[in-house]
Amino acid sequence: MAHWRIGNVIVERVEEFSSPGYPPSLQFPDYDPAIFDAFPELRDMDRLDPETGRTYASIHTWLMRVGDEIVLVDTATGNDKPRTDPKFERFHLLNSPAYLDHLAAAGVKPEDVTIVVNTHMHVDHSGWNTRLEDGHWVPTFPNARYVFGAEEYKNWQPGGVTATAQPEGVPVIEDSIEPIVEAGLVEWVSDGDALMPGITFHAAPGHTSGQLIMQVESAGDTAIFTADCMHRAMQIYQPTLNCFLCENNDQAPITRAKVLERCAQREALIFPAHFGAPHAGRVRHRDAGDGQEAGYRFEPVEPTA
């Protein structure tokens, strides 16, 4: 299976589906199509569906192999989940074998997974934590420890800042998070905690107040799983471009700028949650020129067979 390598760590992509998502003018209220003229390379990275004018969104899991550990970073949307909010129409009551089939094609059965990480608890990041069995939500990966952000979970409780700001996400907690908590499978982490040697979590508030990014260091290489600090490559070129799906769009661009600088300084391979093909790459500093201020650019990195 095509993969990326970070030192001794191998990363593969397990797709649930890829489809036109939101019109860019809806997803990014300050969107200006002139960004494609200013940065023509974005046309290949943030391509628009010619029929709908929407940007393509990839809904996927990052499968990470670290020694004997099989780690899933975020678990896409899941089957049979009622998602009635209009923003979630493409996630409503899915019934597809694709996700588990793609995981099997990578040589992984659900019982093989040893660790599941949720960078945050949104609809398209935690759905396959559970599956429906005899009318009950049960862990999809029964032998895994599920790694959840302690602050994230607290903020989703009744009266919490995220539950209050995004009530449409509460059903996700009910069917995809609480059954894991009740099963006693959760390991709680916070800013600065380590998953294992060389893999650490770092606070990245804005999209949700408790969102975490994950940094991997192995044999001199660095990678950063950027969660939803950025949904599209255009936000690398214009970090102030805010997404309507974020909880706090005063904080989100501050976090995004910090994460981009972390990635650029470390020459890290980044693994965003929703970028289209080739899905991963590096953030580079961009010099001023052609009427543009200095900033960042995205350098895609193709996987190897």
C-alpha positions in Angstrom: 0.0 0.0 0.0 1.2 3.5 -0.8 2.8 5.1 2.3 4.9 7.9 3.7 7.9 7.2 6.1 8.9 9.3 9.1 12.2 7.6 10.2 11.0 4.2 11.4 7.3 5.1 11.4 5.2 4.2 8.4 2.0 6.2 7.6 -0.8 5.1 5.3 -4.1 6.7 4.4 -7.4 4.8 4.8 -10.2 6.6 3.0 -13.8 6.5 3.9 -14.9 8.7 1.0 -13.8 11.7 -1.0 -16.5 14.1 -2.5 -17.3 17.7 -3.1 -17.7 19.3 0.3 -18.8 22.9 0.8 -18.7 25.8 -1.6 -15.5 27.7 -0.7 -17.5 30.9 -0.2 -19.6 29.1 2.5 -16.7 27.3 4.1 -14.6 30.4 4.2 -16.6 33.5 4.6 -13.7 35.7 3.6 -12.9 33.6 0.5 -11.8 35.5 -2.6 -11.4 33.4 -5.8 -8.5 35.7 -6.7 -6.4 33.5 -4.4 -6.1 31.1 -7.3 -4.6 33.8 -9.5 -2.2 35.0 -6.8 -1.1 31.4 -6.1 -1.8 29.3 -9.3 -0.4 26.1 -7.7 -3.5 26.0 -5.5 -5.6 25.0 -8.5 -4.0 21.5 -8.3 -4.3 21.3 -4.6 -7.7 22.8 -3.9 -9.4 21.9 -7.1 -13.1 22.8 -7.5 -15.7 20.3 -8.7 -16.7 21.6 -12.1 -20.4 20.7 -11.6 -20.9 22.1 -8.1 -18.1 24.6 -7.7 -17.3 23.0 -4.3 -13.9 22.0 -3.1 -13.2 18.3 -2.7 -13.0 17.0 0.8 -11.2 13.8 1.7 -12.6 12.0 4.8 -9.9 9.6 5.9 -7.9 8.0 8.8 -4.1 8.1 9.1 -2.9 4.6 9.8 0.4 4.7 11.6 2.7 1.7 12.2 5.1 2.1 15.0 7.0 -1.1 15.9 4.3 -3.5 16.9 1.7 -0.8 17.4 -1.0 -0.2 14.9 -2.4 3.4 15.4 -5.4 5.0 13.8 -5.4 8.8 13.9 -9.0 10.0 13.7 -11.7 7.6 12.5 -13.8 9.4 9.9 -17.6 9.3 10.0 -18.9 5.8 10.6 -22.0 3.9 9.4 -25.6 4.1 10.7 -25.0 7.4 12.5 -28.0 9.8 12.4 -26.6 13.2 11.4 -29.7 15.5 10.9 -28.1 18.9 10.9 -28.1 20.3 7.3 -24.3 20.8 7.5 -23.9 17.0 8.0 -26.2 15.8 5.2 -23.4 13.8 3.5 -22.6 12.0 6.7 -26.2 11.0 7.6 -26.9 7.3 8.0 -24.1 6.1 5.9 -24.1 2.4 5.0 -20.9 1.5 3.2 -18.3 -1.2 3.6 -15.6 1.1 2.0 -13.9 2.1 5.2 -13.4 -1.3 6.7 -12.6 -2.7 3.3 -9.9 -0.1 2.8 -8.5 -0.9 6.2 -8.5 -4.6 5.3 -6.7 -3.8 2.1 -4.0 -2.3 4.3 -3.7 -5.6 6.0 -5.5 -4.5 9.2 -8.5 -6.0 10.9 -10.4 -4.1 13.5 -9.1 -6.4 16.2 -5.5 -5.7 15.1 -5.7 -2.0 16.0 -3.9 -1.2 19.3 -4.4 2.5 19.6 -7.0 4.9 18.3 -6.4 8.7 18.6 -9.1 11.3 18.2 -7.5 14.8 17.6 -11.0 16.2 18.4 -14.5 14.8 18.6 -16.2 16.1 15.4 -18.5 14.1 13.2 -15.8 13.2 10.6 -13.1 12.4 13.1 -14.6 10.0 15.6 -17.4 8.1 13.8 -15.8 4.8 13.4 -14.9 4.6 17.0 -18.1 2.7 17.3 -20.3 0.5 15.2 -24.0 -0.6 15.6 -24.5 -4.1 16.9 -27.9 -5.4 18.0 -29.1 -1.9 18.5 -26.2 -0.8 20.6 -23.0 1.2 19.9 -20.0 -0.9 20.6 -16.2 -0.3 20.1 -15.2 -1.0 16.5 -11.6 -1.7 17.6 -12.2 -3.9 20.7 -8.5 -4.4 21.6 -7.4 -0.8 21.2 -6.9 1.9 23.8 -8.7 5.0 22.7 -6.7 8.2 23.3 -8.9 11.3 23.8 -8.2 14.8 24.8 -9.3 15.5 28.4 -10.0 19.1 27.7 -11.9 18.3 24.5 -14.2 15.8 26.3 -14.8 18.3 29.2 -15.8 21.0 26.7 -18.4 18.7 25.2 -20.2 18.0 28.4 -23.6 19.8 29.1 -22.9 23.5 29.5 -19.4 23.1 28.2 -18.0 25.7 25.8 -17.9 23.5 22.7 -21.3 21.8 23.4 -22.8 25.2 23.7 -21.1 26.6 20.6 -21.7 23.5 18.5 -24.8 21.7 19.7 -25.1 19.9 16.4 -22.1 17.9 17.5 -23.6 16.5 20.7 -25.0 13.4 19.0 -21.5 12.5 18.0 -20.5 12.4 21.6 -23.5 10.3 22.5 -22.9 7.6 19.9 -19.2 7.7 19.2 -17.5 8.8 22.4 -19.6 7.9 25.4 -19.8 4.2 24.5 -15.9 4.1 24.6 -15.8 5.9 27.9 -18.4 3.5 29.4 -16.4 0.6 28.1 -13.3 1.8 30.1 -11.1 2.0 27.0 -10.0 5.6 27.2 -6.6 7.0 27.9 -6.9 10.8 28.6 -4.2 13.1 27.3 -3.5 16.9 27.5 -1.1 19.4 26.1 2.5 18.1 26.3 1.6 14.5 27.0 3.3 11.6 25.2 1.6 8.7 23.4 4.9 6.9 23.4 8.5 7.9 23.1 8.8 10.4 20.2 5.1 11.0 19.8 3.6 14.0 21.7 0.3 16.0 21.8 0.1 19.8 21.6 -2.9 22.1 22.2 -4.3 23.6 19.1 -7.5 25.5 20.1 -9.8 27.3 17.8 -11.5 24.6 15.6 -12.6 23.2 19.0 -11.3 24.5 22.3 -9.7 21.2 23.2 -8.3 20.2 19.8 -4.8 18.6 19.8 -2.2 18.1 17.1 0.2 15.2 17.3 4.0 15.4 16.6 6.0 12.4 15.6 9.8 12.3 15.8 11.7 9.3 14.6 15.3 8.8 13.4 15.8 12.5 12.7 12.5 13.0 10.9 9.5 14.9 12.1 5.8 14.8 11.2 2.8 16.7 12.4 -0.8 15.5 12.2 -2.5 18.9 12.0 -6.1 17.9 12.7 -8.4 20.7 11.5 -6.1 23.6 12.1 -6.4 23.9 8.3 -9.1 22.3 6.1 -7.6 23.4 2.7 -4.1 24.2 1.3 -5.4 27.8 0.7 -5.3 28.4 4.4 -1.5 27.8 4.3 -1.1 30.6 1.8 -3.7 32.8 3.7 -3.6 31.8 7.3 -6.3 34.4 8.3 -8.8 32.5 6.1 -11.3 31.3 8.7 -13.7 28.3 8.4 -17.3 28.5 9.4 -17.1 25.2 11.1 -14.7 26.4 13.8 -15.8 27.1 17.3 -13.7 30.2 17.8 -12.5 32.1 14.8 -10.6 34.7 16.9 -8.4 31.9 18.2 -8.2 29.6 15.1 -6.0 31.9 12.9 -3.6 32.5 15.9 -3.3 28.7 16.4 -3.0 28.1 12.6 -0.1 30.6 12.4 1.7 28.9 15.3 1.2 25.5 13.8 2.4 26.6 10.4 5.6 28.1 11.9 6.2 24.9 13.9 5.9 22.8 10.7 8.1 25.1 8.7 10.8 25.4 11.3 11.0 21.6 11.8 10.7 20.8 8.1 8.0 18.5 9.2 5.9 16.3 6.9 2.3 17.3 7.6 -0.7 15.0 7.6 -3.8 17.2 7.4 -7.2 15.7 7.9 -9.0 16.6 4.7 -6.5 17.7 2.0 -7.0 16.2 -1.5 -4.3 14.2 -3.3 -1.5 13.8 -2.6 -2.9 14.5 0.9 0.4 15.2 2.7 3.4 17.5 2.3 5.6 20.1 3.8 5.0 23.7 4.8 7.8 26.0 3.5 8.5 29.7 4.1 7.5 31.9 1.2 9.5 35.0 0.3 7.7 38.2 -0.5 7.3 39.0 -4.2 4.8 39.7 -7.0 2.8 42.0 -4.7 2.6 39.3 -2.0 3.8 39.5 1.5 6.1 36.8 2.9 4.3 33.8 4.3 4.0 30.1 3.7 3.5 27.7 0.8 2.6 24.0 0.6 4.9 21.5 -1.0 3.0 18.2 -1.7 4.8 15.0 -1.0 3.5 11.9 -2.9 3.5 8.5 -1.1 5.7 5.7 -2.2 4.5 2.3 -3.3 
